[in-house]
């Protein structure tokens, strides 16, 4: 995952410089070409990102002297991100439905804000085609001292592509349960529009107890109703306060986050991650 390299990359920038770092871009397997954060300069000539039917030369590089990441298309600068302003960007080319998009994630470590989505290049400027945050009801996301915008701990990224479908992975940090990591959330592309599939993605719960240790089960902070399907009103069972449960899958229906739970006695159902806290464990992020 791109974000797992963040701390190491920043340390390299600050302490070592980047002249001797050898990094190779991926082959574009599964419709994805990763520039590896522009370290060192990487290029590709295999994708049309401007929509003119011709393959473009896309370059993404790190300017060590100016502390900038620079994106160029056919020799023209399209955008830059400045480390001195707290910005660090990940750029990936995602090919889906015979079209190419730039997936760009910009993490600002000063403001603790994050923006990620899919872009096209029009008239030498980036045009956002899909802001990933628009896929969710952001009012249900975690807001605290670590993520004052409610979205810094939440991100999506393309993990693989098949035909007209992008398989997203990432993290959703909810007010209800804290952080949930997931994979294989389907994003379908048809007639120029993206839409999340309502089928479930595999979810992995990562709560922490009061001592900051990872635990396998959440503990209900109040009575929780589990339903038979995401978005359904048909009740499956009730989780009593103080009882433990595990998350096994995640689904998004009409921007609402639903999680499939399994009780310790094996009962299965779906709960909605709304605006209120449901569990007694604290957020999985521990402030230093």
LUMLO-658586 format. One record per atom (N, C-alpha, C, CB): x, y, z; residue in three letters. Coordinates in steps of 0.2 Angstrom, whole numbers, plus 5000, padded with zeros to 4 digits. Glycine has a CB too. Layout:
N
XYZAla
...
***
This chain:
288
500449945000Unk
500050005000Unk
500450065000Unk
499550005006Unk
500250114996Unk
500650174996Unk
500750215002Unk
500250224991Unk
500250215007Unk
500350255013Unk
500850225018Unk
499650265016Unk
500950155017Unk
501350125022Unk
502050145021Unk
501350045021Unk
502250175015Unk
502950195014Unk
503050265017Unk
503150195007Unk
502550305019Unk
502550375020Unk
503150395025Unk
501950395023Unk
503150365031Unk
503650385036Unk
504350375033Unk
503550345042Unk
504450315030Unk
505150295027Unk
505350345022Unk
505150225025Unk
504850365018Unk
505050415012Unk
505150485015Unk
504450415007Unk
504750505020Unk
504950575023Unk
505550575026Unk
504350595028Unk
505750515030Unk
506450515033Unk
506950515028Unk
506450455037Unk
506950485022Unk
507450485017Unk
507550555015Unk
507250445011Unk
506950595014Unk
506950665011Unk
507350705016Unk
506250685010Unk
507250705022Unk
507450745027Unk
508150735029Unk
507050745033Unk
508350665029Unk
509050645032Unk
509550625026Unk
508950595036Unk
509350605021Unk
509750575016Unk
509850605009Unk
509650495015Unk
509250635007Unk
509250655000Unk
509050594996Unk
509950684998Unk
508950604990Unk
508650554986Unk
509050534980Unk
507950574983Unk
509650564979Unk
510050544973Unk
510250474972Unk
510650584973Unk
510350444978Unk
510550374977Unk
509950314978Unk
511050354982Unk
509350344979Unk
508850294980Unk
508550264973Unk
508250334983Unk
508550204973Unk
508350164966Unk
507650144967Unk
508850114964Unk
507150164963Unk
506450144964Unk
506250134957Unk
506050194968Unk
505850074955Unk
505650064949Unk
504850064948Unk
505849994946Unk
504550094943Unk
503850094943Unk
503650024941Unk
503650154937Unk
502950014943Unk
502749954941Unk
502549944934Unk
502049934945Unk
502349884931Unk
502249874924Unk
501649884922Unk
502449794923Unk
501149914926Unk
500449934924Unk
500049874924Unk
500549954917Unk
500249814928Unk
499749754928Unk
499149774931Unk
500149704933Unk
498549744929Unk
497949754931Unk
497649824930Unk
497849734939Unk
497949854925Unk
497749924923Unk
497949984928Unk
496949924923Unk
498549964932Unk
498750014936Unk
499550024935Unk
498649994944Unk
499750094934Unk
500450114934Unk
500550154939Unk
500550144927Unk
501050134944Unk
501150174950Unk
501850204949Unk
501250124956Unk
501850274950Unk
502450314949Unk
502950304956Unk
502350384948Unk
502750274961Unk
503150274967Unk
503350334970Unk
503750224966Unk
502850384970Unk
502950444973Unk
503450494970Unk
503050434980Unk
503650474964Unk
504050514960Unk
504750514963Unk
503850584960Unk
504950454965Unk
505650454968Unk
506050394965Unk
505650444976Unk
506550404961Unk
506750464958Unk
506250474952Unk
507450464955Unk
506450524947Unk
505950534941Unk
505750474938Unk
506250584937Unk
505150464937Unk
504850404933Unk
504450434927Unk
504450354937Unk
504450394922Unk
504050414916Unk
503650354913Unk
504450454911Unk
503150374909Unk
502850324905Unk
502550354898Unk
502250284909Unk
502650314893Unk
502350344887Unk
501750294884Unk
502950344881Unk
501450254889Unk
500950204887Unk
500250224888Unk
501150144890Unk
500150284890Unk
499450304892Unk
499250374889Unk
499350304899Unk
498650374886Unk
498250434884Unk
497950464890Unk
497850424878Unk
498150514893Unk
497850544899Unk
497450614897Unk
498350554905Unk
497550634891Unk
497250694889Unk
496650684885Unk
497750734885Unk
496550624882Unk
495950614879Unk
495950624871Unk
495350644882Unk
496550634869Unk
496550654862Unk
496750594857Unk
497150714861Unk
496750534860Unk
496850474856Unk
497550464855Unk
496550484850Unk
498050504858Unk
498750494857Unk
499050474864Unk
499150554854Unk
499550434864Unk
499850414870Unk
500350474872Unk
500350354869Unk
500250494879Unk
500650544882Unk
501250524885Unk
500150584886Unk
501750574886Unk
502250564890Unk
502150594897Unk
502950594887Unk
502050544902Unk
501850574909Unk
502450564913Unk
501250534911Unk
502650614916Unk
503250614920Unk
503050644927Unk
503850664917Unk
503350604932Unk
503250624939Unk
503850624943Unk
502650574943Unk
504150674946Unk
504750674949Unk
504850724955Unk
505250704944Unk
505350704959Unk
505450744965Unk
506050794963Unk
505650694971Unk
505950854964Unk
506450904964Unk
506750924971Unk
506150974961Unk
507350894972Unk
507650894979Unk
507850964981Unk
508250844979Unk
508051004976Unk
508251074978Unk
507651114980Unk
508651104972Unk
507151104977Unk
506551154978Unk
506051114983Unk
506151174972Unk
506151054984Unk
505751014989Unk
505051004986Unk
505751044996Unk
505050994979Unk
504350984976Unk
504250924972Unk
504351044971Unk
503650894972Unk
503450844967Unk
503150874961Unk
503050794971Unk
503350854955Unk
503150894949Unk
502850834944Unk
503750924946Unk
502250854942Unk
501950814937Unk
501950854930Unk
501150794939Unk
502150814925Unk
502250844919Unk
501850804913Unk
502950864917Unk
501550834909Unk
501250794903Unk
501550824897Unk
500450794903Unk
501850774893Unk
502150804887Unk
502650864887Unk
501650814881Unk
503050864893Unk
503450914894Unk
503250974897Unk
503850934888Unk
502550974898Unk
502251034901Unk
502051024909Unk
501651064897Unk
502251064913Unk
502051054920Unk
501351064921Unk
502451114925Unk
501051014924Unk
500251014926Unk
500151034933Unk
500050944924Unk
500551014937Unk
500451024944Unk
501151014948Unk
499850984947Unk
501151044954Unk
501651034959Unk
501451024966Unk
502251084958Unk
501750994970Unk
501550984977Unk
502251004981Unk
501250914979Unk
502151044986Unk
502751074990Unk
502851044997Unk
502751144990Unk
503351004998Unk
503450975004Unk
503551025010Unk
504050935004Unk
503751085008Unk
503851145013Unk
503151165016Unk
504251195011Unk
502651155012Unk
501951175013Unk
501551115017Unk
501551195007Unk
501951055018Unk
501651005021Unk
501350955016Unk
501151025026Unk
501450965010Unk
501050915005Unk
501550855003Unk
500950954999Unk
501250805002Unk
501550744999Unk
501050704995Unk
501850695005Unk
501150694989Unk
500650664984Unk
500850604981Unk
500550714978Unk
500350554980Unk
500450494977Unk
500050494970Unk
500250434981Unk
500450484965Unk
500050484958Unk
500150414955Unk
500450534954Unk
499550394952Unk
499450324949Unk
499050334943Unk
499150274954Unk
499250304938Unk
498850294932Unk
498350234932Unk
499250294925Unk
497750244932Unk
497250194932Unk
496850184926Unk
496750204938Unk
496950124923Unk
496550114916Unk
495950074917Unk
497050084911Unk
495350094916Unk
494750064917Unk
494250074911Unk
494450084924Unk
493950024909Unk
493450034903Unk
493750064897Unk
492950074906Unk
494450054896Unk
494750074890Unk
494950154891Unk
494450064884Unk
494850184897Unk
495050254898Unk
495550254903Unk
494450294900Unk
495950304903Unk
496550314908Unk
496350374912Unk
497150324904Unk
496450364919Unk
496350414924Unk
496950424928Unk
495750404928Unk
497050484931Unk
497650494936Unk
497250494943Unk
497950564935Unk
497550444947Unk
497250434954Unk
497850474958Unk
497250364956Unk
497550524961Unk
498050574965Unk
497750574972Unk
498050644962Unk
498250564977Unk
498150574984Unk
498650624987Unk
498150504987Unk
498350674990Unk
498750724993Unk
498650725000Unk
498650794990Unk
499250715004Unk
499150705011Unk
499550775014Unk
499550645014Unk
499250815018Unk
499550875020Unk
499650855028Unk
499050935019Unk
500250845030Unk
500450825036Unk
500450885041Unk
501150795037Unk
500350945039Unk
500351005043Unk
499651015045Unk
500651065039Unk
499151015040Unk
498451025042Unk
498050965044Unk
498151055036Unk
498450905043Unk
498150835044Unk
497450835040Unk
497950835052Unk
497550845034Unk
497050835029Unk
497250795023Unk
496750905026Unk
496750765020Unk
496850715015Unk
496350725009Unk
496850645017Unk
496650725003Unk
496150724997Unk
496350674992Unk
496150794994Unk
495950634990Unk
496150584985Unk
495550574980Unk
496350514988Unk
495650564974Unk
495150544969Unk
495450534962Unk
494750604968Unk
495050534957Unk
495250514950Unk
495150584946Unk
494750464947Unk
495650594941Unk
495750654938Unk
495850634930Unk
496350694940Unk
495650684926Unk
495850694919Unk
496250754918Unk
495250684914Unk
496650754912Unk
497050814911Unk
496650854905Unk
497750804909Unk
496450914906Unk
496050954901Unk
496451024900Unk
495350964903Unk
496651034894Unk
496951104893Unk
497551114898Unk
496451164894Unk
497951064899Unk
498551064903Unk
498351074911Unk
498951114901Unk
497751064913Unk
497551064920Unk
497251004922Unk
497051134920Unk
497250994928Unk
496950934931Unk
496150944933Unk
497250914938Unk
495750904930Unk
495050904931Unk
494850844935Unk
494650914925Unk
494550854941Unk
494350804946Unk
493750774943Unk
494150824953Unk
493750704941Unk
493150664939Unk
492850634944Unk
493450614934Unk
493150614950Unk
492850584955Unk
493250594962Unk
492750504954Unk
492950634966Unk
493250644973Unk
493050584977Unk
493050714976Unk
493450544979Unk
493350484983Unk
492850494989Unk
493950444985Unk
492950554992Unk
492550574998Unk
491850574997Unk
492850635002Unk
491650584990Unk
490950594989Unk
490550524989Unk
490950624982Unk
490950474989Unk
490650404989Unk
490350394996Unk
491150354988Unk
490550435001Unk
490250415008Unk
489950475011Unk
490850395013Unk
489550465016Unk
489250515020Unk
489750535025Unk
488550485024Unk
490050595024Unk
490650615028Unk
490450625035Unk
491050665025Unk
489850645036Unk
489650655043Unk
489650595048Unk
488850685043Unk
489750535045Unk
489850475049Unk
490550455050Unk
489450415046Unk
491050495048Unk
491750485048Unk
492050515055Unk
492150515042Unk
492550485057Unk
492850505063Unk
493150575064Unk
493450455065Unk
492950615069Unk
493250675070Unk
493550685077Unk
492650735069Unk
494150695077Unk
494450705084Unk
495150745083Unk
494650635087Unk
495550745088Unk
496150785087Unk
496650765082Unk
496550785094Unk
496550695080Unk
497050675075Unk
496750685068Unk
497050595076Unk
496050685067Unk
495750705061Unk
495250755061Unk
495550635058Unk
495450815062Unk
494950865063Unk
494450875058Unk
495250935065Unk
494650855052Unk
494150865046Unk
493750805045Unk
494550875039Unk
493850755049Unk
493450695048Unk
493650645043Unk
492750715048Unk
494050665038Unk
494250625033Unk
494950605032Unk
494050655026Unk
495450635036Unk
496150625035Unk
496250545037Unk
496550665040Unk
495950515041Unk
496050445042Unk
495650395037Unk
495850425049Unk
495350425032Unk
494950385027Unk
495250395020Unk
494150405028Unk
495350345017Unk
495650355010Unk
495450285006Unk
496350365010Unk
495450295000Unk
495350244995Unk
495950244990Unk
494650254991Unk
496050184987Unk
496550184982Unk
496450124978Unk
497250174985Unk
496550124971Unk
496450074967Unk
496950014968Unk
496450094959Unk
496749954969Unk
497149904970Unk
497249854964Unk
496949864976Unk
496649854960Unk
496749814954Unk
496149834950Unk
496649734955Unk
496149814943Unk
495649834939Unk
495449774934Unk
495849894934Unk
494849764933Unk
494649714929Unk
494049744924Unk
494349654933Unk
494149744918Unk
493649774914Unk
493449844915Unk
493049724914Unk
492749854917Unk
492449914919Unk
492449924927Unk
491849924916Unk
492849884930Unk
492749894938Unk
493449904941Unk
492449824940Unk
493449954945Unk
494049964949Unk
493949934956Unk
494250044950Unk
494449894959Unk
494349864965Unk
494749904970Unk
494649784965Unk
494349944974Unk
494649984979Unk
494849954986Unk
494150044981Unk
495349974989Unk
495549954995Unk
495750024999Unk
496149914995Unk
495750015006Unk
495950075010Unk
495750065017Unk
495650135007Unk
495550125020Unk
495350135027Unk
494750175027Unk
495950155031Unk
494250165031Unk
493750205033Unk
493750215041Unk
493050175030Unk
493750275043Unk
493750285050Unk
493150315052Unk
494350335052Unk
492750275056Unk
492050295057Unk
491950315064Unk
491550235056Unk
491450355065Unk
491350375072Unk
491050325076Unk
490850435072Unk
490750275073Unk
490350215076Unk
490850165079Unk
489950185071Unk
491450155075Unk
491850095077Unk
492550115076Unk
491750035073Unk
492750175074Unk
493450185073Unk
493650165066Unk
493950155078Unk
494250135066Unk
494550115059Unk
494350045057Unk
495350125059Unk
494150045050Unk
494049985047Unk
494449975041Unk
493249975046Unk
494849935040Unk
495249925034Unk
494849875029Unk
495949895035Unk
494849885023Unk
494549845018Unk
494849835012Unk
493849875017Unk
494649785008Unk
494849775001Unk
494349754997Unk
495449725001Unk
494449754990Unk
493949734985Unk
493249764985Unk
493849664986Unk
493249834987Unk
492649864986Unk
492549884979Unk
492549934991Unk
492049864975Unk
491949874968Unk
491749944966Unk
491549824965Unk
492149974962Unk
491950044959Unk
491850034951Unk
492450104960Unk
491150034949Unk
491050024942Unk
491050084938Unk
490349984942Unk
491250084932Unk
491250134927Unk
490850124921Unk
492050154925Unk
490350164920Unk
489950154914Unk
489650224912Unk
489350104916Unk
489650234905Unk
489350294902Unk
489650354905Unk
488650294902Unk
490350354907Unk
490650414909Unk
490550424916Unk
490450474905Unk
490250374920Unk
490050394927Unk
490350334931Unk
489350404928Unk
490550344938Unk
490750294942Unk
490250284948Unk
491450324946Unk
490150224950Unk
489650204955Unk
489850144959Unk
488950194951Unk
489850154965Unk
490050104970Unk
489550044969Unk
490050124977Unk
489749984969Unk
489349924969Unk
489149914976Unk
489749864966Unk
488549884977Unk
488349874984Unk
488549814987Unk
487549884984Unk
488849774983Unk
489149704985Unk
489649714991Unk
489349664980Unk
489749674995Unk
490149685001Unk
490849674999Unk
489949635006Unk
491349715003Unk
492049705002Unk
492249675009Unk
492349775001Unk
492849635009Unk
493149605015Unk
493349665019Unk
493649565013Unk
493149665026Unk
493349715030Unk
493749685036Unk
492749745033Unk
494249715039Unk
494649695044Unk
494549745050Unk
495349685042Unk
494349725055Unk
494249775061Unk
494949775064Unk
493749755066Unk
495149835066Unk
495749845070Unk
495649895076Unk
496249875065Unk
495249875081Unk
495149915087Unk
495749915091Unk
494449895090Unk
495749955096Unk
496249955101Unk
495949955108Unk
496850005101Unk
496249925113Unk
495949925120Unk
496249985123Unk
496049865124Unk
496049995130Unk
496250055133Unk
496950065134Unk
495950055140Unk
497350015133Unk
498050015133Unk
498450025126Unk
498349955137Unk
497950025121Unk
498250035114Unk
498449975111Unk
498850085115Unk
498249915113Unk
498449855110Unk
497849835105Unk
498549795116Unk
498049805100Unk
497649775095Unk
497249715098Unk
497949755089Unk
496549715097Unk
496149665099Unk
495749635093Unk
495649685105Unk
495449575094Unk
495149545088Unk
494349565088Unk
495149475089Unk
494049585094Unk
493349595094Unk
493249665097Unk
493049545099Unk
492649695095Unk
492449755097Unk
491949735103Unk
492049795092Unk
491949785108Unk
491449775114Unk
490949825113Unk
491849785121Unk
490249805113Unk
489749845112Unk
489649895118Unk
489049805111Unk
489649965116Unk
489550015121Unk
488850025123Unk
489850075119Unk
488349995119Unk
487650005120Unk
487249945116Unk
487350075119Unk
486649935117Unk
486249885113Unk
486349905106Unk
485549875116Unk
486449855101Unk
486549865094Unk
486149825091Unk
487249865092Unk
485749845086Unk
485249805082Unk
485649785075Unk
484649835080Unk
485749725074Unk
486049695068Unk
485449675063Unk
486549635069Unk
485549695057Unk
485049675052Unk
485249625047Unk
484849745048Unk
484749595043Unk
484949545039Unk
485349565033Unk
484249505036Unk
485249625030Unk
485549645024Unk
485749725025Unk
485149635018Unk
486249745021Unk
486449815022Unk
485849855019Unk
487049835017Unk
485649905024Unk
485149945022Unk
484449925023Unk
485149965015Unk
484349855025Unk
483749825027Unk
483449845034Unk
483849745026Unk
482849835034Unk
482449855041Unk
482349785044Unk
481849895040Unk
482449725041Unk
482349665044Unk
482849645049Unk
482249605038Unk
482649635055Unk
483149625061Unk
483449555060Unk
482849635067Unk
484049545062Unk
484349485062Unk
484449455069Unk
485049485059Unk
484749505074Unk
484849485081Unk
485049555084Unk
485349435082Unk
485149555091Unk
485349615095Unk
485949595098Unk
484749635099Unk
486449645098Unk
487049635102Unk
486949675108Unk
487649665098Unk
486949645114Unk
486849675120Unk
487449715122Unk
486749615126Unk
487349765126Unk
487949805129Unk
488449765133Unk
487649865134Unk
489049775131Unk
489549735134Unk
489749665131Unk
489349715141Unk
489349645126Unk
489549585122Unk
489949605116Unk
488849555119Unk
490349555114Unk
490849565109Unk
490649545102Unk
491549535111Unk
490949575097Unk
490749555090Unk
491349565086Unk
490149585088Unk
491349535080Unk
491949545075Unk
491649575069Unk
492349485075Unk
492049615065Unk
491849635059Unk
492149585053Unk
492049705057Unk
491749565048Unk
491949525043Unk
491949555036Unk
491549455043Unk
491449595035Unk
491349625028Unk
491149705029Unk
490849585024Unk
491249735023Unk
490949805023Unk
490649815017Unk
491649855024Unk
490049855017Unk
489749875011Unk
489549955011Unk
489049835010Unk
489449985006Unk
489250055006Unk
488550055001Unk
489750105003Unk
488050075004Unk
487350085001Unk
487150155002Unk
486850025004Unk
487050184996Unk
486850254996Unk
487250305001Unk
486050264998Unk
487850295000Unk
488350325004Unk
488450315012Unk
488250405003Unk
487950265014Unk
488050245021Unk
488450185021Unk
487250225023Unk
488850185027Unk
489250125028Unk
488950075032Unk
489950155032Unk
488950015030Unk
488649955034Unk
489249905035Unk
488049925030Unk
489249865040Unk
489749825042Unk
489449755044Unk
490149845048Unk
489649695041Unk
489349635043Unk
489749615050Unk
489449585038Unk
489349595055Unk
489649575061Unk
489549505062Unk
489349615067Unk
489949475066Unk
489849405069Unk
489949405076Unk
490349355066Unk
489449385080Unk
489449375087Unk
489849315089Unk
488749375090Unk
490049315095Unk
490549265098Unk
490149195097Unk
490749275105Unk
489449195097Unk
489149125097Unk
488949115089Unk
488449125101Unk
489249155085Unk
489149135077Unk
488649175074Unk
489149065077Unk
488249215077Unk
487649245073Unk
487949305069Unk
487149275078Unk
487649305063Unk
487849355058Unk
487349405056Unk
488049325051Unk
487549465055Unk
487049525054Unk
487449585051Unk
486649535060Unk
487049635049Unk
487349695047Unk
487149755052Unk
487149715040Unk
487649795053Unk
487549855057Unk
487749925053Unk
487949855064Unk
487349975054Unk
487550035051Unk
488050075055Unk
486850075050Unk
488550105052Unk
489050145055Unk
488750215055Unk
489750135052Unk
488350245059Unk
488050305059Unk
488450365062Unk
487450305062Unk
488150405066Unk
488550465068Unk
488750465075Unk
488050525067Unk
488550405079Unk
488650395086Unk
489150335087Unk
488050395090Unk
489450345093Unk
489950285094Unk
489550225097Unk
490450315100Unk
489750165095Unk
489450105096Unk
489850065101Unk
489250065090Unk
490450075102Unk
490950025105Unk
491350065111Unk
491449995100Unk
491550025115Unk
491950055121Unk
492650065120Unk
491850015127Unk
492950035114Unk
493650045113Unk
493750115110Unk
493949985108Unk
494350135111Unk
494550205108Unk
494750195101Unk
495050235112Unk
494850255098Unk
495050255091Unk
495750215090Unk
495150325088Unk
495850175084Unk
496450145083Unk
497050185082Unk
496350095078Unk
496950245081Unk
497550285080Unk
497750315087Unk
497450345076Unk
498450305089Unk
498650325095Unk
499150385094Unk
499050275099Unk
498950445097Unk
499350505096Unk
500050495100Unk
498950565099Unk
500550525097Unk
501250525100Unk
501350575104Unk
501750525094Unk
***
